[in-house]
Amino acid sequence: MLPEPDPAVCRALAADLHDAGFSAEAVRAAWGDAADDAIARGLRSPADRALGSRDDALAVLSRLLVLGMPQGNESVDRSLVRTRARGLVRLGLADVADDMVRPLAVVRPQSFSPTAVSSQWWIASDLDEAALGGPLPEDHVLGVGGASLTLASLHLPTPATRVLDVGAGCGIQALRARAYADRVVATDISARALAFTRLNALLNGVDGIEVRLGSLFEPVAGEQFDRIVSNPPFVITPRLADVPSYEYRDGGMVGDAMVAAFVTGVGAHLAPGGVAQLLGNWETREGTPGLDRVREWVEASPVPLDAWVVERESLDPLSYAELWVRDGGTQAGMPGFARLVDVWLDDFGSRRVTEVGFGYILLRRPVSGAPTLARYERLSGSTSGGEGLGAHLADALAAHDRLDGLDDDRVAASVLLVAPDVTENRHHLPGAEDPTVIELRQGGGFGRALAVDPGLAALVGACDGDLPVGVLIDAIAQLLEVDAPALRGDLIPRVRELLFTGFLRFA
C-alpha cells in the first residue's frame, strides 16, 4: 500500500520533473518513435539502448520512472535536486539499497488537450510486466492505456458541478473531469488505486477530488451527480478460483453483468439532465445481438434514460479469450496458456456466447418527461479522437434536443450550414457523365461516411447559411424535375439525421 502522499514532497517532485523537461514529447524524442512504440509491447531494451550512456536528468528519469529500471543513487539525487531519492521513498515510489534506487512504481508523462486542467500530466501507477519480469499481481493498478485515453476523449466538455468517477484506478478520469467540473468524487474497490489517485492529483496540482472506497454506487448511496464517468472492470473473465482475476479489469461478476449492473443502477445517481458515460463489453447470446441486450438493460432501469450506444468492434470468443489471457501476462507457448483459453471458451459456451462487443455507452436522465433518444449503432473505423470527440457528442445531444422540438415544417424553415470538416467524393465510371456513387465523409466526430443520392448531395452542398431548407428543396426539385412535396418528405428525415451526426449545423 502506498503511504499517504506528502503534499510538499509532491510539489517538489513536480518542480523537479518540470525542470528536467520530463514531458511525453521529450521522452519520446530521447529514444525515438520506434523504441517508444516498443514499450507499449513490453520491450524496454530498444529505449534503453537508444539512451546509451546518457546520464542527464531526462535520461535518468526516463529509465527510472518510465522503463522501471534501477538507477544509481547519486544520479537520481542529481536529477531530482529537491526531491532526491529519499523523497521517492517517502512517496512509496522507490526504495534504496546498495546505492541503487529501485522503482516500485512508474511515473509517466502524459500529454492531453490544452483545454484540460493541464496539457501535461505525470501519472503514477504500478510497474508493468516488463519491469516486473513476469505476470502482473492481481491488485495491479494500471496506468494510462488505450481504453482510458478513449474514455477521456469522450468526456462532454460542457460545465458540471459534481462528477462521479466510478472505478477511478490511477485517477486519469478524475483529473480529466476537473477540466469542466467544480468537484469530483472518485471511487474504487481498490484502496491502492485510490492512493494512486490521491498521489496523482497532488503531483499535478489538482484539487477538488475526493476519493471513496467501495463497489459501483455503494460509496455514493442517495447522492446525485451532473456527470458520471466510468472505465469499469468490464472484462469478461471466468469465475474460477485458479483463473487470475485482476482488480483493474475484472468486475467479479458472471459475463457482462458488471456493465448491466452499471446501466440499470446509474439512473438513480444522475441529477435531471445528468449524463453518464462509460466503456463496456456486451455478449451476443443465443442469437440475441449484444446491442439488443444493452437496450434491454436500459429499458430495465427504474429511472427512464435517454441512450446512445456505439459498438466500435466485436470479437469471437476465441479471439477475446486469447486477448485477455495475454493481457494477464500468460503468452502463447507458456505453460497454462492453452488451458486458460479453454476455460474462457467453456465459460462462453455455458452462456452460448458467439460474439463480444466493445464500445461506448452514453445515458442521460431527462429533465422531465419520457426519454426521446434511443440510438444503438455499430461504427467501425477511425475517429477524430482527442478533445473533438467529446465536443462532437455534446453537439449531437444539443442538436437532438433542438430537433425534438421542431416539426418537419419548422425544420424546413431552418437555415443550415454544412460542417467545415465534411468533404464530398464522386465516383464515375470511365466516360460517364453522372456519378455512380456520391459519398459524404466526415473528418471529425466518428468519421462517418455516407453514400447519398443527387438530391441530398445537392441540398448539403447548398447549405451555406443563406436560404431555408424548404426553399432549397423546392429549387432542387425543379432542377431534378421531381415532385417537390415528395422530395421534401424524403429529405427532411435525412436532414434530421445529418444534423444529429454533425454533417449539418444550424446557422
C-alpha positions as CSV (number, residue, x, y, z in Angstrom):
1,M,0.0,0.0,0.0
2,L,1.3,3.5,-0.8
3,P,1.8,5.8,2.1
4,E,-0.4,8.9,2.5
5,P,1.3,11.3,0.0
6,D,3.0,14.3,1.4
7,P,1.8,17.4,-0.5
8,A,5.2,19.2,0.0
9,V,7.1,16.2,-1.5
10,C,4.6,16.0,-4.4
11,R,5.2,19.7,-5.1
12,A,8.9,19.2,-5.0
13,L,8.8,16.2,-7.4
14,A,6.6,18.1,-9.8
15,A,9.1,21.0,-9.8
16,D,12.0,18.6,-10.4
17,L,10.2,16.8,-13.3
18,H,9.3,20.2,-14.8
19,D,12.9,21.4,-14.6
20,A,14.2,18.1,-16.1
21,G,11.9,18.6,-19.1
22,F,10.2,15.4,-18.3
23,S,7.4,15.6,-20.8
24,A,5.8,13.0,-23.1
25,E,7.3,14.7,-26.2
26,A,10.8,15.0,-24.7
27,V,10.9,11.4,-23.6
28,R,9.7,10.1,-27.0
29,A,12.2,12.3,-28.7
30,A,15.0,11.0,-26.4
31,W,14.7,7.4,-27.6
32,G,12.8,7.7,-30.9
33,D,9.4,6.7,-32.1
34,A,10.2,3.0,-32.8
35,A,11.5,2.5,-29.3
36,D,8.6,4.4,-27.7
37,D,6.1,2.2,-29.6
38,A,8.0,-0.9,-28.5
39,I,7.5,0.0,-24.8
40,A,3.7,-0.5,-25.3
41,R,4.5,-4.0,-26.5
42,G,6.6,-4.7,-23.3
43,L,10.0,-4.2,-24.8
44,R,12.3,-1.9,-22.8
45,S,15.7,-2.6,-24.3
46,P,15.3,-0.5,-27.5
47,A,14.6,2.6,-25.5
48,D,17.5,1.8,-23.1
49,R,19.8,1.2,-26.0
50,A,18.8,4.5,-27.6
51,L,19.7,6.4,-24.5
52,G,23.1,4.8,-24.5
53,S,25.5,6.3,-21.9
54,R,23.5,9.5,-21.3
55,D,23.4,10.5,-17.7
56,D,21.5,13.8,-17.9
57,A,18.3,14.2,-15.8
58,L,15.9,13.4,-18.6
59,A,17.7,10.1,-19.4
60,V,18.0,9.1,-15.7
61,L,14.3,9.8,-15.0
62,S,13.2,8.1,-18.2
63,R,15.0,4.9,-17.3
64,L,13.9,5.0,-13.7
65,L,10.3,6.3,-13.9
66,V,9.2,5.2,-17.4
67,L,11.1,2.0,-18.0
68,G,11.2,1.0,-14.4
69,M,14.9,0.3,-14.4
70,P,17.1,0.8,-11.2
71,Q,19.4,3.9,-11.3
72,G,22.4,5.0,-9.2
73,N,21.5,6.9,-6.1
74,E,23.9,9.8,-7.0
75,S,22.4,10.1,-10.5
76,V,18.9,10.2,-9.1
77,D,19.8,12.8,-6.4
78,R,21.4,15.0,-9.2
79,S,18.3,14.6,-11.4
80,L,15.8,15.4,-8.6
81,V,17.5,18.2,-6.7
82,R,14.6,19.0,-4.5
83,T,13.0,15.5,-4.0
84,R,16.2,13.4,-4.1
85,A,15.9,9.6,-3.8
86,R,14.6,9.8,-0.2
87,G,11.6,11.8,-1.5
88,L,10.7,9.0,-3.9
89,V,11.0,6.6,-0.9
90,R,8.6,8.8,1.2
91,L,6.0,8.7,-1.6
92,G,6.3,4.9,-1.9
93,L,7.6,5.2,-5.5
94,A,11.1,3.6,-4.9
95,D,13.4,2.1,-2.4
96,V,17.1,2.4,-2.0
97,A,19.7,-0.4,-1.4
98,D,23.4,-0.7,-2.1
99,D,23.5,2.9,-3.6
100,M,20.8,1.9,-6.2
101,V,17.3,3.4,-6.5
102,R,14.9,0.7,-7.4
103,P,11.5,1.8,-8.7
104,L,8.3,0.5,-7.0
105,A,6.1,2.3,-9.5
106,V,6.2,4.2,-12.8
107,V,5.6,7.9,-13.2
108,R,4.9,8.5,-16.9
109,P,4.3,11.9,-18.6
110,Q,1.0,12.1,-20.4
111,S,0.1,14.8,-22.9
112,F,-3.5,15.9,-23.1
113,S,-5.6,18.6,-24.7
114,P,-4.7,22.2,-23.6
115,T,-8.4,22.7,-22.7
116,A,-7.9,20.3,-19.7
117,V,-6.6,21.4,-16.3
118,S,-3.1,21.0,-17.7
119,S,-1.8,20.0,-21.1
120,Q,0.8,17.8,-19.4
121,W,0.2,15.3,-16.6
122,W,2.5,13.0,-14.7
123,I,0.7,9.7,-13.9
124,A,2.0,7.3,-11.3
125,S,0.9,3.6,-11.4
126,D,2.2,0.2,-10.7
127,L,5.2,-1.4,-12.5
128,D,4.2,-3.2,-15.7
129,E,5.2,-6.8,-16.8
130,A,8.4,-5.7,-18.4
131,A,9.6,-4.0,-15.2
132,L,8.4,-6.8,-13.0
133,G,9.8,-9.5,-15.3
134,G,6.6,-11.6,-15.1
135,P,2.8,-11.6,-14.8
136,L,1.0,-8.7,-13.0
137,P,-0.2,-9.1,-9.4
138,E,-4.0,-9.2,-9.1
139,D,-4.1,-5.9,-7.3
140,H,-2.1,-4.2,-10.1
141,V,-3.1,-0.5,-10.7
142,L,-3.0,0.2,-14.4
143,G,-1.5,3.4,-15.8
144,V,-2.9,5.3,-18.8
145,G,-3.8,2.9,-21.6
146,G,-5.8,3.0,-24.8
147,A,-9.2,2.4,-23.1
148,S,-8.6,5.2,-20.5
149,L,-7.5,7.6,-23.2
150,T,-10.6,6.7,-25.2
151,L,-12.9,7.5,-22.4
152,A,-11.0,10.7,-21.5
153,S,-11.6,11.8,-25.1
154,L,-15.3,11.1,-24.8
155,H,-16.0,13.4,-21.8
156,L,-18.5,16.1,-22.6
157,P,-16.7,19.3,-22.3
158,T,-19.7,21.2,-21.0
159,P,-19.6,22.6,-17.4
160,A,-20.7,20.4,-14.5
161,T,-20.9,21.0,-10.7
162,R,-20.4,17.4,-9.4
163,V,-18.9,14.5,-11.3
164,L,-18.6,10.9,-10.2
165,D,-15.8,8.7,-11.4
166,V,-16.6,5.0,-10.8
167,G,-13.6,2.7,-10.8
168,A,-11.0,5.5,-10.7
169,G,-7.9,3.4,-11.0
170,C,-4.9,5.7,-11.2
171,G,-7.2,8.7,-11.4
172,I,-6.9,9.7,-15.1
173,Q,-10.7,10.3,-15.5
174,A,-11.0,12.3,-12.3
175,L,-8.2,14.5,-13.5
176,R,-9.9,14.9,-16.8
177,A,-13.2,15.7,-15.2
178,R,-11.7,18.6,-13.2
179,A,-11.3,20.4,-16.5
180,Y,-15.0,21.1,-16.6
181,A,-16.3,20.2,-13.1
182,D,-16.1,22.0,-9.7
183,R,-15.9,18.8,-7.7
184,V,-15.1,15.2,-8.4
185,V,-15.8,12.1,-6.3
186,A,-13.6,9.2,-7.3
187,T,-14.5,5.6,-6.2
188,D,-12.8,2.3,-6.5
189,I,-12.8,-1.1,-4.8
190,S,-9.0,-0.9,-4.5
191,A,-7.5,1.2,-1.7
192,R,-4.2,1.0,-3.6
193,A,-5.9,2.6,-6.7
194,L,-7.3,5.4,-4.6
195,A,-3.9,6.0,-3.1
196,F,-2.5,6.5,-6.7
197,T,-5.5,8.8,-7.4
198,R,-4.6,11.0,-4.4
199,L,-0.9,11.0,-5.3
200,N,-1.6,11.9,-9.0
201,A,-3.9,14.7,-8.0
202,L,-1.2,16.2,-5.7
203,L,1.5,15.6,-8.2
204,N,-0.4,17.6,-10.9
205,G,-1.6,20.3,-8.6
206,V,-5.3,19.4,-9.0
207,D,-7.6,19.9,-6.0
208,G,-11.3,19.2,-5.7
209,I,-11.0,15.4,-6.0
210,E,-12.4,13.3,-3.1
211,V,-11.8,9.6,-3.0
212,R,-14.1,6.9,-1.6
213,L,-13.7,3.2,-1.2
214,G,-16.4,0.8,-2.4
215,S,-18.0,-1.0,-5.3
216,L,-20.1,0.6,-8.0
217,F,-22.6,3.1,-6.4
218,E,-22.3,1.9,-2.8
219,P,-20.0,4.8,-1.8
220,V,-22.5,7.4,-3.1
221,A,-25.8,6.0,-1.9
222,G,-28.5,8.6,-2.0
223,E,-26.3,11.1,-4.0
224,Q,-26.8,12.5,-7.5
225,F,-24.3,14.0,-9.9
226,D,-24.4,16.1,-13.1
227,R,-22.0,13.7,-14.8
228,I,-20.8,10.2,-14.1
229,V,-17.9,8.6,-16.0
230,S,-16.5,5.1,-15.7
231,N,-14.0,2.8,-17.3
232,P,-15.3,-0.1,-15.2
233,P,-13.7,-3.5,-14.9
234,F,-15.7,-4.8,-17.8
235,V,-13.5,-7.7,-19.0
236,I,-15.4,-10.9,-19.1
237,T,-13.4,-13.5,-17.1
238,P,-14.4,-17.0,-15.9
239,R,-15.2,-17.0,-12.2
240,L,-13.0,-19.9,-11.2
241,A,-10.6,-19.9,-8.3
242,D,-7.5,-20.8,-10.4
243,V,-8.1,-18.2,-13.0
244,P,-6.3,-14.9,-12.3
245,S,-8.8,-12.0,-11.5
246,Y,-7.3,-8.5,-11.9
247,E,-8.9,-5.7,-10.0
248,Y,-8.3,-3.2,-12.7
249,R,-10.2,-5.2,-15.4
250,D,-12.3,-8.0,-13.8
251,G,-15.5,-6.9,-12.0
252,G,-16.1,-10.2,-10.2
253,M,-19.4,-10.9,-11.9
254,V,-20.5,-13.5,-14.5
255,G,-20.3,-12.5,-18.1
256,D,-21.2,-8.9,-18.8
257,A,-23.2,-8.5,-15.6
258,M,-20.9,-5.7,-14.4
259,V,-21.9,-3.4,-17.3
260,A,-25.5,-4.5,-16.9
261,A,-25.5,-3.5,-13.2
262,F,-24.0,-0.1,-14.0
263,V,-26.6,0.6,-16.7
264,T,-29.6,-0.4,-14.6
265,G,-28.3,1.4,-11.5
266,V,-26.8,4.6,-12.7
267,G,-30.1,6.5,-13.3
268,A,-30.8,6.9,-9.6
269,H,-27.5,8.8,-9.2
270,L,-28.0,11.2,-12.2
271,A,-29.5,14.6,-11.5
272,P,-32.2,15.6,-14.0
273,G,-30.3,16.3,-17.2
274,G,-27.3,14.5,-15.9
275,V,-25.2,12.3,-18.3
276,A,-23.3,9.1,-17.7
277,Q,-20.5,7.9,-20.0
278,L,-18.8,4.5,-19.8
279,L,-16.9,1.9,-21.8
280,G,-18.1,-1.7,-21.8
281,N,-18.3,-5.2,-23.2
282,W,-21.5,-7.0,-24.0
283,E,-22.2,-10.5,-25.1
284,T,-24.2,-11.8,-28.1
285,R,-26.1,-14.8,-26.6
286,E,-28.1,-17.4,-28.4
287,G,-28.6,-15.2,-31.4
288,T,-29.6,-12.1,-29.4
289,P,-27.2,-9.3,-30.5
290,G,-25.2,-7.6,-27.8
291,L,-26.6,-4.2,-28.6
292,D,-30.1,-5.5,-28.2
293,R,-29.2,-6.8,-24.8
294,V,-27.8,-3.4,-23.8
295,R,-31.2,-1.9,-24.9
296,E,-32.9,-4.3,-22.5
297,W,-30.6,-3.1,-19.7
298,V,-31.5,0.5,-20.4
299,E,-35.2,-0.3,-20.6
300,A,-34.9,-2.2,-17.3
301,S,-33.6,0.9,-15.5
302,P,-36.1,2.1,-12.8
303,V,-35.3,5.6,-13.9
304,P,-36.1,6.3,-17.6
305,L,-33.0,7.1,-19.6
306,D,-32.0,8.5,-23.0
307,A,-29.4,6.2,-24.5
308,W,-26.8,6.4,-27.2
309,V,-24.7,3.2,-27.5
310,V,-21.9,2.8,-30.1
311,E,-20.3,-0.6,-30.7
312,R,-16.8,0.0,-32.1
313,E,-15.6,-3.6,-32.5
314,S,-16.5,-7.2,-31.8
315,L,-14.5,-10.3,-31.3
316,D,-15.3,-14.0,-31.5
317,P,-14.9,-15.9,-28.2
318,L,-11.5,-17.4,-29.1
319,S,-10.0,-14.1,-30.1
320,Y,-11.4,-12.5,-26.9
321,A,-10.0,-15.2,-24.7
322,E,-6.5,-15.0,-26.3
323,L,-6.5,-11.2,-25.9
324,W,-7.2,-11.2,-22.2
325,V,-5.1,-14.2,-21.3
326,R,-2.1,-12.5,-22.9
327,D,-3.1,-9.2,-21.2
328,G,-2.6,-11.0,-17.8
329,G,0.9,-11.9,-18.8
330,T,0.5,-15.5,-20.0
331,Q,1.7,-15.7,-23.6
332,A,1.1,-18.3,-26.2
333,G,3.6,-21.1,-25.7
334,M,3.8,-20.5,-22.0
335,P,2.6,-23.2,-19.6
336,G,-1.1,-22.8,-18.9
337,F,-1.9,-20.6,-21.9
338,A,-3.9,-23.3,-23.7
339,R,-5.7,-24.3,-20.5
340,L,-6.7,-20.8,-19.7
341,V,-8.1,-20.3,-23.3
342,D,-10.1,-23.5,-22.9
343,V,-11.5,-22.3,-19.6
344,W,-12.6,-19.0,-21.2
345,L,-14.2,-20.9,-24.1
346,D,-16.1,-23.2,-21.7
347,D,-17.3,-20.1,-19.8
348,F,-18.6,-18.5,-23.0
349,G,-20.1,-21.8,-24.1
350,S,-22.1,-22.1,-20.9
351,R,-24.0,-19.0,-21.9
352,R,-24.0,-19.7,-25.7
353,V,-21.9,-16.6,-26.4
354,T,-21.0,-16.2,-30.1
355,E,-19.6,-12.7,-30.0
356,V,-18.4,-10.0,-27.6
357,G,-18.8,-6.3,-28.5
358,F,-16.9,-3.3,-27.2
359,G,-18.0,0.3,-27.3
360,Y,-19.3,3.4,-25.6
361,I,-22.5,4.0,-23.7
362,L,-23.9,7.4,-23.1
363,L,-27.0,7.7,-20.8
364,R,-28.9,10.8,-19.9
365,R,-31.7,11.3,-17.3
366,P,-34.4,13.5,-19.0
367,V,-35.1,16.8,-17.2
368,S,-38.8,16.0,-17.5
369,G,-41.0,13.6,-19.4
370,A,-40.2,10.4,-21.2
371,P,-36.8,9.6,-23.0
372,T,-36.5,10.9,-26.5
373,L,-33.2,9.3,-27.6
374,A,-32.7,5.6,-28.2
375,R,-29.8,5.1,-30.6
376,Y,-27.9,1.8,-30.8
377,E,-25.4,1.6,-33.7
378,R,-22.3,-0.1,-34.9
379,L,-19.5,2.2,-36.1
380,S,-16.1,0.9,-37.1
381,G,-13.0,2.7,-38.4
382,S,-11.1,5.7,-37.0
383,T,-12.4,8.7,-35.2
384,S,-11.2,12.2,-34.8
385,G,-10.1,11.3,-31.2
386,G,-8.8,13.8,-28.8
387,E,-10.9,16.6,-27.4
388,G,-13.1,16.8,-30.6
389,L,-15.0,13.6,-29.9
390,G,-16.4,14.8,-26.6
391,A,-17.4,18.1,-28.2
392,H,-19.0,16.1,-31.0
393,L,-21.1,14.2,-28.6
394,A,-22.2,17.4,-26.8
395,D,-23.1,18.9,-30.2
396,A,-25.1,15.9,-31.2
397,L,-27.1,15.9,-27.9
398,A,-27.8,19.6,-28.4
399,A,-28.9,19.1,-32.0
400,H,-31.2,16.2,-30.9
401,D,-32.8,18.3,-28.2
402,R,-33.4,21.2,-30.6
403,L,-34.8,18.8,-33.3
404,D,-37.1,17.2,-30.7
405,G,-39.0,20.5,-30.5
406,L,-39.3,21.0,-34.3
407,D,-41.9,19.5,-36.6
408,D,-41.0,19.0,-40.2
409,D,-42.3,22.4,-41.3
410,R,-40.0,24.1,-38.8
411,V,-37.1,22.0,-39.9
412,A,-37.9,23.1,-43.5
413,A,-37.9,26.7,-42.3
414,S,-34.4,26.3,-40.7
415,V,-31.3,27.8,-42.2
416,L,-28.3,25.3,-42.1
417,L,-24.6,25.2,-42.7
418,V,-22.5,22.3,-43.9
419,A,-19.9,21.4,-41.3
420,P,-16.4,22.5,-42.2
421,D,-15.0,19.0,-41.8
422,V,-17.3,17.5,-44.4
423,T,-16.0,16.5,-47.9
424,E,-17.7,15.0,-50.9
425,N,-16.3,12.3,-53.2
426,R,-17.9,11.4,-56.5
427,H,-17.0,8.2,-58.3
428,H,-17.7,7.9,-62.1
429,L,-17.4,5.1,-64.5
430,P,-14.9,5.9,-67.3
431,G,-16.7,8.2,-69.8
432,A,-19.9,8.5,-67.7
433,E,-21.3,12.0,-67.1
434,D,-23.2,11.2,-63.9
435,P,-21.5,9.7,-60.8
436,T,-22.3,6.1,-59.8
437,V,-21.5,6.9,-56.1
438,I,-21.7,10.2,-54.2
439,E,-20.1,10.0,-50.8
440,L,-20.1,12.5,-47.9
441,R,-17.3,12.0,-45.5
442,Q,-16.8,13.5,-42.0
443,G,-13.3,14.5,-41.0
444,G,-14.1,14.8,-37.3
445,G,-16.5,13.1,-34.9
446,F,-16.9,9.4,-35.6
447,G,-15.5,9.8,-39.1
448,R,-18.7,8.7,-40.7
449,A,-19.0,8.1,-44.5
450,L,-22.4,8.2,-46.2
451,A,-23.5,7.3,-49.7
452,V,-26.1,9.8,-50.8
453,D,-28.3,10.4,-53.8
454,P,-28.1,13.5,-56.0
455,G,-30.9,15.2,-54.2
456,L,-29.4,15.0,-50.8
457,A,-25.9,15.8,-52.1
458,A,-27.3,19.0,-53.8
459,L,-29.1,20.0,-50.6
460,V,-26.0,19.6,-48.4
461,G,-23.9,21.5,-51.0
462,A,-26.4,24.3,-50.9
463,C,-26.5,24.7,-47.1
464,D,-24.4,27.8,-46.8
465,G,-26.4,29.7,-44.2
466,D,-28.4,31.7,-46.7
467,L,-31.7,30.1,-47.6
468,P,-34.1,27.9,-45.6
469,V,-34.0,24.1,-46.2
470,G,-37.5,24.1,-47.7
471,V,-36.6,26.8,-50.3
472,L,-33.5,24.8,-51.3
473,I,-35.5,21.6,-51.6
474,D,-38.1,23.3,-53.9
475,A,-35.3,24.6,-56.1
476,I,-33.6,21.2,-56.2
477,A,-36.9,19.5,-57.2
478,Q,-37.2,21.9,-60.1
479,L,-33.6,21.1,-61.3
480,L,-34.1,17.3,-60.9
481,E,-37.7,17.5,-62.4
482,V,-39.2,15.7,-59.5
483,D,-42.2,16.3,-57.2
484,A,-41.3,18.9,-54.6
485,P,-43.6,17.6,-51.8
486,A,-42.3,14.1,-52.3
487,L,-38.7,15.2,-52.3
488,R,-39.3,17.2,-49.1
489,G,-40.9,14.1,-47.5
490,D,-37.8,12.1,-48.5
491,L,-35.1,14.6,-47.5
492,I,-36.4,16.2,-44.2
493,P,-35.9,13.0,-42.1
494,R,-32.4,12.6,-43.5
495,V,-31.7,16.3,-42.7
496,R,-32.5,15.5,-39.1
497,E,-30.0,12.6,-39.2
498,L,-27.3,14.8,-40.7
499,L,-27.9,17.4,-38.0
500,F,-27.5,14.8,-35.3
501,T,-24.4,13.2,-36.8
502,G,-22.8,16.6,-37.4
503,F,-22.7,16.8,-41.2
504,L,-25.0,19.8,-41.0
505,R,-25.4,22.5,-38.4
506,F,-28.0,25.1,-37.6
507,A,-26.8,28.5,-38.8
